[in-house]
């Protein structure tokens, strides 16, 4: 093969290669434009797109609950058989007000145990202080001091456990053994009607108004941040509640969400089931529904650009009466959007596409 043929073959390969590169290079999409005059005598109206910072979702069920970790439990220090509650469930009580009475033989044993724990604690406390002085003088060995310290702190722990309970005792009847206990805080009282209470179990819970919030299951399909809730049948000024947190662990197709504490003007009760409308944070625009048309399997709108119309792709976020809330990569705030003869403009576009 002579040099001339080699050059021709090399040139042909280079040409084929460059053609392949050209074919693989994606073309830059041109804006879809349409002259307004092409619509002729058709009725042409525009409305300005309005920017919104929040949009509503569908109504969801919610319940008024106590925020986890915010209630004040009153625990049974031992097994208790008889308890008389002096208030109905959900009633508001004040600090120091009598709320329940413990009755029966357990009361006598409980009082004796408390007095015994108190005497033991005071004795070990005295021993601890005396021997600490001796330790500082190196008059006792370290192993003995460790035993004395351990016994002291164990006695203190057991005494404090019962002392905390007895600080709420406001009346003691030794003839018909009973203890009357007071509310530890101002708040709502909640308790179980099971009758008997085991040691360490909850006799009652007290919840301040600042611990009540809305608890709901948020569908995982919502991807924008949840901002606040509006309770159905209550005006926004009466019950609009901001969101405190949304969990990130799915329970089937839901995420658990909690509102911030309910404002006093919400007038909702503990355990009350309500419906709430969620509002999400987003950079969105409100436009009339008739402004949206479909082109190449995507939703579009026409916006005015000088003497032409430009088709802008949009994503539908939500519907609101006769409007859509949309998002777009193009800034649409206060841009004029075509709201009439939209189908006619789409027809012309289809005709252009067929050429």
C-alpha positions as CSV (number, residue, x, y, z in Angstrom):
1,X,0.0,0.0,0.0
2,X,1.5,3.3,-1.1
3,X,1.6,6.4,1.1
4,X,-1.2,8.1,-0.9
5,X,-3.7,5.2,0.0
6,X,-2.6,5.2,3.6
7,X,-3.3,8.9,3.9
8,X,-6.8,8.4,2.3
9,X,-7.7,5.6,4.7
10,X,-6.5,7.6,7.7
11,X,-8.6,10.6,6.5
12,X,-11.7,8.4,6.1
13,X,-11.3,6.9,9.6
14,X,-10.9,10.5,11.1
15,X,-14.0,11.6,9.2
16,X,-16.1,8.6,10.5
17,X,-14.8,9.2,14.0
18,X,-15.6,12.9,14.0
19,X,-19.1,12.1,12.7
20,X,-19.7,9.7,15.5
21,X,-18.6,12.3,18.1
22,X,-20.9,14.8,16.5
23,X,-23.8,12.4,16.6
24,X,-23.3,11.6,20.3
25,X,-23.1,15.3,21.3
26,X,-26.6,16.2,22.7
27,X,-28.1,19.3,21.2
28,X,-29.0,22.2,23.4
29,X,-32.8,22.6,23.7
30,X,-34.0,25.9,22.3
31,X,-36.8,27.8,24.1
32,X,-40.3,27.0,22.8
33,X,-41.5,30.3,21.5
34,X,-44.8,31.4,19.9
35,X,-45.6,34.8,18.5
36,X,-48.6,36.4,20.2
37,X,-49.8,37.6,16.8
38,X,-50.1,33.9,15.7
39,X,-53.2,33.7,17.9
40,X,-54.9,36.2,15.7
41,X,-58.2,37.5,17.0
42,X,-58.5,35.0,19.9
43,X,-59.2,36.2,23.4
44,X,-55.9,36.7,25.1
45,X,-55.7,37.3,28.9
46,X,-52.8,37.1,31.4
47,X,-52.5,36.8,35.1
48,X,-49.4,37.4,37.2
49,X,-47.9,34.4,39.0
50,X,-47.9,34.9,42.7
51,X,-45.1,33.6,44.8
52,X,-46.0,31.6,48.0
53,X,-43.8,30.4,50.8
54,X,-46.2,27.6,52.1
55,X,-48.7,25.3,50.5
56,X,-51.4,23.1,52.1
57,X,-51.6,19.3,52.0
58,X,-54.6,17.1,52.5
59,X,-56.3,16.9,55.9
60,X,-54.7,14.3,58.3
61,X,-55.9,12.8,61.6
62,X,-54.0,14.0,64.7
63,X,-54.4,13.6,68.5
64,X,-53.7,15.9,71.4
65,X,-51.0,14.1,73.4
66,X,-48.4,14.8,76.1
67,X,-45.0,15.4,74.6
68,X,-42.8,12.4,75.6
69,X,-40.6,13.2,78.6
70,X,-42.6,16.3,79.6
71,X,-45.1,14.8,82.0
72,X,-44.6,14.4,85.8
73,X,-45.3,10.8,86.9
74,X,-46.3,9.9,90.4
75,X,-44.9,6.4,91.0
76,X,-46.1,3.8,93.5
77,X,-43.3,3.2,96.1
78,X,-44.7,-0.3,96.8
79,X,-47.7,-2.5,95.8
80,X,-50.9,-0.6,96.4
81,X,-54.3,-2.1,96.4
82,X,-56.7,0.8,97.0
83,X,-56.5,4.3,95.4
84,X,-59.3,6.9,95.4
85,X,-58.8,9.7,92.8
86,X,-60.4,13.0,93.8
87,X,-60.5,14.4,90.3
88,X,-61.9,13.1,87.0
89,X,-59.5,12.3,84.2
90,X,-58.2,15.4,82.4
91,X,-59.2,17.9,85.1
92,X,-56.8,20.8,85.9
93,X,-55.3,20.7,89.3
94,X,-53.0,23.1,91.2
95,X,-49.7,22.4,93.0
96,X,-50.4,21.2,96.6
97,X,-54.0,20.4,95.9
98,X,-55.2,17.0,97.2
99,X,-55.6,14.7,94.2
100,X,-55.6,11.0,95.5
101,X,-55.9,8.9,98.6
102,X,-54.1,5.6,99.2
103,X,-55.9,3.3,101.6
104,X,-55.4,-0.2,103.1
105,X,-52.8,-2.2,105.0
106,X,-50.1,-1.1,102.6
107,X,-50.2,2.4,104.1
108,X,-49.1,1.2,107.5
109,X,-46.2,-0.8,106.0
110,X,-45.2,2.1,103.8
111,X,-45.1,4.6,106.7
112,X,-43.0,2.2,108.8
113,X,-40.6,1.5,105.9
114,X,-40.1,5.3,105.4
115,X,-39.4,5.9,109.1
116,X,-37.0,2.9,109.1
117,X,-35.2,4.2,105.9
118,X,-34.9,7.6,107.4
119,X,-33.4,6.4,110.7
120,X,-30.9,4.2,108.9
121,X,-29.9,7.0,106.6
122,X,-29.3,9.5,109.4
123,X,-27.3,6.9,111.3
124,X,-25.1,6.1,108.3
125,X,-24.7,9.8,107.5
126,X,-23.4,10.4,111.0
127,X,-21.0,7.5,110.7
128,X,-19.9,8.7,107.3
129,X,-19.0,12.2,108.5
130,X,-17.2,10.9,111.6
131,X,-15.1,8.5,109.6
132,X,-14.3,11.1,106.9
133,X,-12.6,13.1,109.6
134,X,-10.6,10.0,110.6
135,X,-9.7,9.3,107.0
136,X,-8.3,12.7,106.6
137,X,-6.1,12.0,109.6
138,X,-5.2,8.6,108.1
139,X,-6.7,6.9,111.2
140,X,-8.7,4.3,109.3
141,X,-7.7,2.1,106.4
142,X,-9.0,2.7,102.9
143,X,-11.0,-0.6,102.5
144,X,-13.1,0.3,105.7
145,X,-13.7,3.7,104.3
146,X,-15.0,2.3,101.0
147,X,-17.4,0.0,102.9
148,X,-18.7,3.0,105.0
149,X,-19.1,5.1,101.9
150,X,-21.0,2.5,99.9
151,X,-23.4,1.8,102.8
152,X,-24.0,5.5,103.3
153,X,-24.8,6.2,99.6
154,X,-27.0,3.1,99.4
155,X,-29.0,4.2,102.5
156,X,-29.3,7.7,101.0
157,X,-30.6,6.4,97.7
158,X,-33.3,4.3,99.4
159,X,-34.3,7.1,101.7
160,X,-34.5,9.8,99.0
161,X,-36.7,7.5,96.9
162,X,-39.3,7.4,99.7
163,X,-38.7,11.0,100.8
164,X,-39.6,12.3,97.4
165,X,-42.9,10.4,97.6
166,X,-43.7,11.6,101.2
167,X,-43.1,15.3,100.3
168,X,-46.4,15.0,98.4
169,X,-48.2,13.5,101.5
170,X,-50.4,16.3,102.9
171,X,-52.5,14.2,105.3
172,X,-51.9,10.9,107.2
173,X,-54.7,9.0,108.9
174,X,-53.4,6.2,111.2
175,X,-56.8,5.0,112.5
176,X,-58.2,4.1,109.0
177,X,-54.8,3.9,107.4
178,X,-54.6,6.3,104.5
179,X,-52.3,8.8,102.9
180,X,-53.6,11.9,101.0
181,X,-51.3,13.1,98.2
182,X,-51.0,16.4,96.5
183,X,-50.4,17.4,92.9
184,X,-46.7,18.1,92.3
185,X,-47.4,20.8,89.6
186,X,-50.1,22.8,88.1
187,X,-51.5,20.8,85.2
188,X,-53.9,18.1,83.9
189,X,-54.2,14.9,85.8
190,X,-54.3,11.5,84.0
191,X,-54.5,8.1,85.6
192,X,-55.4,4.4,85.0
193,X,-58.6,2.9,86.3
194,X,-57.0,-0.6,86.7
195,X,-57.5,-0.6,90.5
196,X,-54.2,-2.1,91.7
197,X,-50.7,-0.6,91.2
198,X,-47.4,-2.5,91.5
199,X,-44.3,-1.0,93.0
200,X,-42.7,1.4,90.5
201,X,-45.9,1.7,88.5
202,X,-47.5,5.0,87.7
203,X,-50.2,6.1,90.0
204,X,-51.0,9.3,88.0
205,X,-49.4,11.6,85.6
206,X,-49.5,15.4,85.6
207,X,-49.1,17.4,82.5
208,X,-48.6,21.1,82.3
209,X,-50.3,23.0,79.5
210,X,-46.9,23.5,77.9
211,X,-46.5,19.7,77.5
212,X,-49.6,19.2,75.3
213,X,-49.1,19.0,71.5
214,X,-50.5,17.5,68.3
215,X,-49.2,14.1,67.4
216,X,-49.8,12.8,63.8
217,X,-48.6,10.3,61.2
218,X,-47.2,12.3,58.2
219,X,-47.4,10.4,54.8
220,X,-43.8,9.9,53.6
221,X,-44.7,11.1,50.1
222,X,-44.5,14.7,51.3
223,X,-40.9,15.7,50.7
224,X,-41.0,19.5,51.5
225,X,-40.4,20.5,55.1
226,X,-43.6,20.5,57.3
227,X,-44.0,24.0,58.7
228,X,-47.3,24.3,60.7
229,X,-50.7,22.7,61.2
230,X,-54.2,24.3,61.0
231,X,-56.9,22.5,63.0
232,X,-60.1,21.9,61.1
233,X,-63.1,24.1,62.0
234,X,-60.9,26.5,64.0
235,X,-59.8,29.8,62.5
236,X,-56.0,30.3,62.1
237,X,-55.9,32.9,64.9
238,X,-57.5,30.3,67.2
239,X,-55.4,27.2,66.5
240,X,-52.4,27.4,64.2
241,X,-49.5,25.4,65.6
242,X,-45.9,25.3,64.4
243,X,-44.1,22.0,63.9
244,X,-41.5,20.9,66.5
245,X,-40.1,17.8,64.9
246,X,-40.6,15.2,62.2
247,X,-39.1,11.7,62.7
248,X,-36.8,10.1,60.2
249,X,-37.8,6.5,60.9
250,X,-40.6,5.3,58.6
251,X,-43.5,3.3,60.1
252,X,-44.9,1.7,57.0
253,X,-45.5,4.8,54.8
254,X,-45.7,7.4,57.6
255,X,-43.3,9.5,59.7
256,X,-44.2,10.5,63.2
257,X,-44.5,14.3,63.7
258,X,-45.1,16.5,66.8
259,X,-46.2,20.0,66.9
260,X,-44.9,22.6,69.3
261,X,-46.9,23.0,72.6
262,X,-50.5,24.1,71.9
263,X,-51.3,27.8,72.5
264,X,-53.9,28.5,75.1
265,X,-56.4,29.7,72.6
266,X,-56.5,26.3,70.9
267,X,-59.0,25.0,73.5
268,X,-58.3,21.3,72.8
269,X,-58.4,18.5,75.4
270,X,-55.9,15.8,76.2
271,X,-56.7,12.7,74.0
272,X,-58.9,14.7,71.6
273,X,-58.9,13.5,68.0
274,X,-58.9,16.2,65.4
275,X,-58.2,16.7,61.7
276,X,-55.4,19.1,60.7
277,X,-54.3,20.6,57.4
278,X,-50.5,20.5,57.1
279,X,-48.7,23.4,55.5
280,X,-45.3,22.8,53.9
281,X,-42.5,25.2,53.2
282,X,-41.6,25.6,49.5
283,X,-40.7,28.1,46.9
284,X,-43.8,27.9,44.8
285,X,-46.1,29.9,42.6
286,X,-49.9,30.2,42.5
287,X,-51.5,30.2,39.0
288,X,-55.0,29.5,37.5
289,X,-55.5,25.9,36.6
290,X,-56.5,26.7,33.1
291,X,-53.0,28.1,32.5
292,X,-51.4,24.6,32.5
293,X,-51.1,22.4,29.4
294,X,-49.2,19.3,28.6
295,X,-46.4,19.1,26.0
296,X,-44.2,16.0,25.4
297,X,-45.5,14.4,28.6
298,X,-44.6,17.4,30.8
299,X,-46.7,20.2,32.2
300,X,-46.1,23.6,30.9
301,X,-47.4,27.2,31.1
302,X,-47.1,30.1,28.6
303,X,-45.4,33.2,30.0
304,X,-45.3,36.6,28.1
305,X,-41.9,37.6,26.8
306,X,-42.1,40.9,24.9
307,X,-44.4,40.1,21.9
308,X,-44.1,36.4,22.2
309,X,-45.1,33.5,24.4
310,X,-42.6,31.1,25.9
311,X,-43.5,27.6,27.1
312,X,-42.0,27.0,30.6
313,X,-42.0,23.4,32.1
314,X,-43.5,23.3,35.6
315,X,-44.1,20.7,38.3
316,X,-47.5,20.6,40.0
317,X,-47.2,20.6,43.8
318,X,-50.8,21.0,45.0
319,X,-54.2,22.3,44.0
320,X,-56.0,25.0,45.8
321,X,-59.6,25.7,44.7
322,X,-59.3,26.9,41.1
323,X,-55.5,27.3,41.3
324,X,-52.4,25.2,41.1
325,X,-49.3,25.6,43.2
326,X,-46.3,24.9,40.9
327,X,-42.5,24.9,41.0
328,X,-40.2,25.8,38.1
329,X,-36.6,26.3,37.5
330,X,-37.5,29.7,36.0
331,X,-38.3,32.6,38.3
332,X,-42.0,33.3,37.8
333,X,-42.8,35.8,40.4
334,X,-45.0,38.5,38.9
335,X,-44.5,37.1,35.4
336,X,-47.6,37.3,33.2
337,X,-49.0,33.9,32.5
338,X,-51.4,33.1,29.7
339,X,-54.9,32.1,31.1
340,X,-57.1,32.1,28.0
341,X,-56.7,30.5,24.5
342,X,-54.2,28.1,26.1
343,X,-55.5,25.2,24.1
344,X,-55.3,27.2,20.9
345,X,-51.7,28.1,21.6
346,X,-51.0,24.4,22.3
347,X,-52.7,23.5,19.0
348,X,-50.4,25.8,17.1
349,X,-47.5,24.3,19.0
350,X,-48.6,20.8,17.9
351,X,-48.8,22.0,14.4
352,X,-45.3,23.3,14.5
353,X,-44.1,20.0,16.0
354,X,-45.6,18.1,13.1
355,X,-43.7,20.0,10.5
